[in-house]
């Protein structure tokens, strides 16, 4: 199990795949894995392991 | 006739406390994007007595901005950096106001934002918000960053909150309402979000890091 924004989730794969599963557009997010920012260029190569904690911030438009 | 620097400082210290005023007067904040959020945030910071405010925007004042952004009809066509600088200098004549009339991107963000203590993201485009936030978190991780996301529409103002999502990264807004949904932007709700951002910035300056 991993934790995404405080909620438990059964998932195995990369950050890119997780964003796909959650339906989040890659260009509108910031992702923190175990308190370290994941650079966008690393989404494809960053594997998420059991017990990892992620914070995913999704931006919406307007200002 | 405008009051002296000392008179204005003392008037602020009397209202905010000497300790707060000392901290805020030596603080520097960069506001990225001076539309609905950024123009209101900048004004709140200037009124509080922030010592140095750096404003960045590439755009000119348009008639479509006047429903929520702090510009005047006679400023239409001016660069927002020139127009807001003028307004800020009336509000806070001794504040050091600097400006860059430029579009921020991954290449110039680190250089243009590195000299301020606190970075405020106040863009309107979701993807540009993400570019700025990612770039700051990657390249300038020691900076405090306060961002805005979700303040469109006429829904309740009470859904707008400040959250601390990462150690140095705060986000204000409802997190949901999107300009793409066509719900419009209302001055009052945009100002609520801008108020949250400006307030969190002032709290950070005063040494209070929780939301």
Interface residues (C-beta under 8 A of the other chain):
Chain A: X27 X28 X29 X30 X32 X35 X37 X39 X40 X55 X57 X58 X59 X60 X61 X62 X63
Chain B: X33 X35 X36 X37 X38 X122 X123 X124 X125 X126 X127 X129 X130 X133 X134 X137 X138 X141 X147 X148 X149 X150 X151 X152 X165 X166 X167 X169 X171 X173 X175 X176 X177 X178 X179 X180 X185 X190
